[in-house]
Amino acid sequence: MTYPEKIKAFTAEQLKSGEVAYLLNGSKSEGELVWYQKLGTDAYPVLVAEEGNTVYHGSFTCCDGTAASYSNSTSETELVHVASATLTSPKFDADKHIYHMGCSNESCPEHKYAADADGKLKATKAEDGTFYVEELNLTDASTAINTQAQFTVKNLQYSRQLTEGQTGYVTLCLPFDINVTDVAGAEKCYPVGNMMIHMPTADASVLKFVLMLDEQSVIKAGTPMIVKLGAEGTAQKLVATAQNVEYNANFFANPTAKSLTLRDWDGKSGFMTICHELTNASIGGVYTTTPMAEGSYSFRADGKFGIHTGDLSPYRIYLNVQPSQSASSRTMLFSIGLPDDSSTTGIRIISLGDGRQTSSLAIYTLEGQRVMGTPRKGIYIKNGKKFSVK
């Protein structure tokens, strides 16, 4: 009989079970073989040998609990996968907080764990019953993972592409704890402190503020940071790494902004008084592209710290300030203050460029009230200058 004739002599169930492949090989699984079949995948014997598609005869158990006489494993304790147990898409297990793939039976060799609803992030079960992912790489282009799972990321990395020759300062806010020694491309990472200081200026139209920074060796997740980049040519990327990071459904939820204590300081004495130029100020960060509220500041495209319009890119920080009525039309100039024991004041102040509002669309009345929408006939203030609407 020819091969097609032999095939027709068997039922579809015999073809699918592996019986035909085993018989065509002369009822053997070792030595010179011609026919192969991946049970549960191939509907009939094939001529191409691949890993795991040799058919063995014995007493086996299927993943649905039924008995089988053929398997792709020599072990009679290893389950044989059957198509009826196949999962067509990842299935979330609310008790174990992980997704199942391949087979509904966890003991089946076709079963796999996934850490996301799309089944693209492979998960592994640890000896203690928890789950982990070997590696997760985040960039500004990364999107939040579609998942309800809870797992550990063994090696987590965030990287940001810098422009050629970029130096100075950038902002950073990450959803995981970092050791400052594990941030490549940075000379120093400064967590933002709890205070912002107003200092006097010779120009009455300008308000000067100093955002105080701290120094820490370990910086907690969600902490707004100012990062001093390495010297020119030392790196084209800013890369932060961490190990064994716990991931849950709130991993990409933007952290809550913290309120800043506002103080007046003359830059000389040791006394600081309450600042009345602002009604409040807060500092926060984002993990995803986020529209900015009115009065938000961050590093702009020109590399200067000033008013930010539009969306803020992921893993950056923002400063939100609400000026008092008397200060609402004045330009704000920002610097950072670093702890410095060598200074007589204990603070080293570094300007972040001119930091001014450039081409700001904010319009105020002469009484300092913000105008929303199109202004009516009258005199208004924009960018610290008066103009009239007729």
C-alpha positions in Angstrom: 0.0 0.0 0.0 1.1 3.5 -0.7 1.4 6.1 2.1 -1.9 7.8 1.2 -3.6 4.4 1.1 -2.1 3.5 4.5 -3.3 6.9 5.9 -6.8 6.3 4.7 -6.9 3.0 6.6 -6.7 4.9 9.9 -9.2 7.1 11.6 -8.6 10.8 12.3 -8.2 10.0 16.0 -5.5 7.4 15.3 -3.7 9.9 13.1 -3.9 12.6 15.7 -2.9 10.4 18.6 0.6 9.5 17.3 -0.2 5.8 16.7 0.3 6.0 12.9 3.7 7.8 13.2 4.8 5.1 15.6 3.6 2.2 13.4 5.1 3.8 10.3 8.5 3.8 12.1 8.2 0.1 12.5 6.8 0.4 16.1 10.0 1.9 17.4 11.1 5.3 18.8 14.9 4.9 18.6 17.4 4.3 15.8 16.7 5.3 12.3 13.3 7.1 12.2 11.4 8.6 9.3 8.2 9.8 10.7 7.6 12.4 13.4 4.7 14.2 15.0 4.2 16.9 17.6 1.2 15.6 19.5 -1.5 18.2 20.0 -0.1 20.3 17.2 0.4 18.1 14.1 -2.8 16.4 12.8 -0.8 13.6 11.2 2.8 12.4 10.8 5.4 14.6 9.2 8.9 13.9 7.7 10.7 16.7 9.5 12.5 16.0 12.7 12.3 18.7 15.4 13.0 18.9 19.1 10.2 17.2 21.0 8.3 15.5 18.0 9.5 11.9 18.3 6.6 9.6 19.2 6.9 7.1 22.1 4.6 4.2 23.0 3.6 3.5 26.6 1.0 4.1 29.3 0.6 7.9 29.6 -2.0 10.3 31.1 -3.4 13.3 29.1 -3.7 16.7 30.6 -7.5 16.4 30.6 -7.2 13.2 32.8 -7.8 10.7 30.1 -5.4 7.8 29.2 -3.0 7.8 26.2 -0.8 5.3 24.5 1.5 7.7 22.8 3.5 10.7 23.9 6.4 13.0 22.8 8.1 12.1 26.1 9.7 8.9 27.4 8.4 9.7 30.9 5.1 8.2 31.8 4.7 10.8 34.6 4.7 13.7 32.1 1.3 14.6 30.8 0.3 14.4 27.2 -1.2 17.6 25.9 -4.6 17.4 24.2 -6.2 20.0 22.0 -9.3 20.3 24.1 -7.2 21.7 27.0 -5.5 24.4 24.8 -5.9 28.0 25.9 -6.5 30.2 22.9 -5.5 33.4 24.8 -3.9 34.2 28.1 -6.2 33.5 31.1 -5.9 35.4 34.3 -5.7 33.5 37.6 -7.1 35.9 40.2 -5.9 33.6 43.1 -2.3 33.3 41.8 -2.2 36.8 40.2 -0.7 35.5 37.0 -1.8 34.5 33.4 -1.9 31.0 32.1 -1.1 30.1 28.5 -0.8 27.1 26.2 -2.7 24.6 28.4 -5.2 24.9 31.2 -3.4 22.2 33.2 -0.3 23.6 34.9 1.3 20.2 35.0 1.2 19.9 31.2 4.5 20.6 29.4 2.6 22.9 27.0 1.5 25.1 29.9 3.2 28.5 30.2 2.9 31.5 32.5 2.6 35.1 31.3 3.0 38.3 33.2 0.7 40.3 30.8 -2.7 40.0 29.2 -1.1 39.9 25.7 1.1 36.9 26.5 4.3 38.6 25.4 6.0 38.8 28.8 7.1 35.4 29.9 6.8 34.6 33.6 8.5 31.8 35.7 7.2 30.2 38.9 9.7 30.4 41.7 10.1 27.6 44.4 8.1 29.7 46.9 5.1 29.9 44.5 5.6 33.5 43.5 6.3 34.6 39.9 9.1 36.5 38.3 10.2 38.0 34.9 13.8 37.9 34.0 14.0 41.3 32.4 12.0 44.4 31.7 13.3 47.4 29.8 11.6 50.8 30.0 12.1 53.8 27.7 10.2 57.0 27.1 8.4 55.2 24.3 7.3 52.3 26.5 3.6 52.0 27.3 2.0 50.7 30.5 1.9 46.9 30.6 -1.6 45.5 30.1 -1.7 43.3 33.2 -3.4 42.5 36.5 -0.5 40.2 37.5 1.8 40.5 40.4 5.4 39.5 39.9 9.0 40.3 40.5 11.3 41.8 37.8 14.7 40.4 38.3 16.5 42.9 36.1 14.7 46.2 35.5 16.2 49.0 33.4 15.1 52.5 32.3 17.1 54.2 29.5 16.7 57.7 28.0 18.4 58.7 24.8 20.3 62.0 25.2 21.2 64.4 22.4 24.8 64.5 21.2 27.0 66.5 23.5 24.1 67.1 26.0 25.3 68.3 29.4 23.8 70.1 32.4 20.7 68.9 34.2 17.6 66.8 33.5 14.7 65.7 35.6 13.9 62.1 36.5 11.2 60.2 38.4 11.1 56.4 38.4 8.6 53.8 39.5 11.3 51.8 41.3 14.0 52.4 44.0 17.5 53.1 42.7 21.0 53.1 44.1 22.6 56.3 42.7 25.7 54.3 41.8 23.5 52.3 39.4 22.7 55.3 37.2 24.9 55.4 34.1 25.4 58.7 32.3 24.8 60.8 35.5 27.4 62.5 37.6 24.9 63.0 40.4 21.3 62.3 41.2 19.6 64.7 43.6 16.2 64.0 45.1 14.1 67.1 45.5 13.7 68.2 49.1 10.7 69.6 50.9 11.4 73.3 50.6 11.5 76.1 48.0 13.0 79.4 49.0 12.1 82.9 47.7 15.1 85.2 47.4 15.3 89.0 46.8 16.2 90.4 43.3 17.1 93.8 42.0 14.4 93.6 39.4 10.9 94.0 40.9 9.3 92.3 38.0 11.2 89.0 38.7 10.6 86.5 41.4 13.6 84.3 42.2 13.0 80.8 43.7 15.5 78.2 44.8 14.3 74.6 44.8 16.2 72.8 47.6 17.7 69.3 46.8 18.9 66.5 49.0 21.7 64.0 48.8 20.9 60.3 49.3 22.6 57.1 48.3 19.3 55.2 47.7 16.3 57.1 46.2 12.8 55.7 46.6 10.3 55.1 43.8 8.2 58.1 42.9 10.8 60.6 44.2 11.3 63.6 41.9 15.0 64.0 41.0 17.3 66.6 39.4 20.1 64.7 37.6 23.4 66.3 36.7 24.6 64.6 33.5 28.1 63.3 33.1 30.7 65.4 31.2 30.3 65.8 27.5 31.1 62.7 25.6 30.9 60.3 28.5 27.5 58.9 27.6 24.7 59.3 25.0 22.2 57.6 27.3 20.9 58.0 30.9 20.4 54.4 32.2 19.1 53.4 35.6 19.0 49.8 36.7 17.5 47.8 39.6 17.1 44.2 40.6 14.2 42.2 42.1 11.6 44.9 41.7 8.0 44.1 42.8 5.5 44.8 40.0 1.7 45.3 40.6 -1.2 46.9 38.9 -0.3 50.4 40.3 3.3 50.3 39.0 2.7 52.9 36.3 0.3 55.0 38.3 1.8 58.5 38.5 3.0 59.2 42.1 1.2 61.7 44.3 2.7 65.2 44.2 4.1 66.5 47.5 3.6 70.0 48.8 6.7 72.2 49.3 7.3 74.4 52.3 7.8 78.0 51.1 10.2 80.4 52.8 11.7 83.8 52.3 15.5 84.1 52.7 17.9 87.0 52.2 20.7 84.7 51.2 22.9 85.8 54.2 21.3 85.3 57.6 20.2 82.1 59.2 16.6 83.2 59.4 13.8 82.2 57.1 10.3 83.6 57.2 7.1 82.5 55.6 6.9 83.3 51.8 3.8 85.2 50.7 4.6 85.4 47.0 3.1 82.0 46.4 -0.1 80.5 47.7 1.2 77.0 47.3 3.8 74.9 45.4 4.0 71.2 44.8 6.5 68.9 43.1 5.6 65.6 41.3 6.6 63.2 38.6 5.0 61.2 35.8 5.5 57.7 34.4 3.4 58.1 31.3 2.8 61.0 28.9 0.7 63.4 31.0 -1.0 66.8 30.2 0.3 69.5 32.5 -1.9 71.7 34.6 -1.7 75.5 34.5 1.3 76.9 36.4 3.5 73.8 35.8 7.2 74.1 35.2 9.8 71.7 34.0 12.8 71.5 31.7 11.7 72.7 28.2 12.9 71.7 24.8 15.4 74.5 24.9 17.1 72.9 28.0 15.9 75.6 30.4 13.7 75.2 33.4 10.5 77.2 32.8 6.8 77.1 32.1 5.8 73.9 30.5 3.1 73.8 27.9 1.5 70.7 26.5 2.2 67.1 27.6 5.1 66.1 29.8 7.1 63.1 28.7 7.3 60.0 30.9 9.8 59.8 33.8 10.1 63.5 34.2 9.2 65.8 37.1 7.1 69.0 37.2 6.8 71.9 39.6 3.4 73.4 40.0 3.2 76.9 41.6 0.2 79.1 42.4 1.3 82.7 42.8 -0.4 85.1 45.1 -2.5 87.8 43.6 0.2 90.4 43.9 2.8 88.2 42.2 0.7 86.6 39.4 2.0 88.8 36.6 5.7 88.6 37.5 8.3 86.5 35.8 9.6 83.6 37.8 13.3 82.6 37.8 14.3 79.2 39.2 17.5 77.8 40.6 18.5 74.7 42.6 20.0 74.7 46.0 22.5 72.0 47.0 23.8 71.2 50.5 27.3 72.6 50.8 29.2 72.5 54.1 32.0 74.6 52.6 29.7 77.5 52.1 29.1 80.0 54.9 25.3 79.7 54.3 25.4 75.9 53.9 23.7 76.2 50.5 25.2 76.2 47.0 22.9 77.8 44.4 23.0 76.8 40.8 20.9 78.6 38.1 19.0 76.4 35.7 19.5 78.7 32.7 17.3 81.8 32.6 14.3 79.8 33.5 11.9 82.4 32.3 8.5 82.0 30.8 9.0 82.2 27.1 6.0 82.9 24.8 3.7 82.2 27.6 0.0 82.5 26.7 -1.0 83.3 30.2 -3.0 86.6 30.5 -3.8 88.5 33.7 -6.0 91.4 34.6 -4.4 94.5 36.3 -5.6 93.0 39.6 -3.6 89.8 39.0 -6.4 87.5 38.1 -5.9 84.9 35.4 -8.0 85.4 32.3 -9.5 82.2 30.9 -10.5 82.2 27.3 -10.5 85.3 25.0 -10.1 88.6 27.0 -12.7 91.3 26.5 -12.0 95.0 25.9 -9.6 96.4 28.4 -6.0 96.4 29.6 -4.2 93.2 30.6 -0.8 91.8 31.5 1.1 89.2 29.5 4.7 88.1 30.1 5.1 91.0 32.6 4.0 93.7 30.1 0.7 95.6 29.7 -1.3 95.4 26.5 -4.8 96.5 25.5 -7.7 94.8 23.8 -10.0 97.2 21.9 
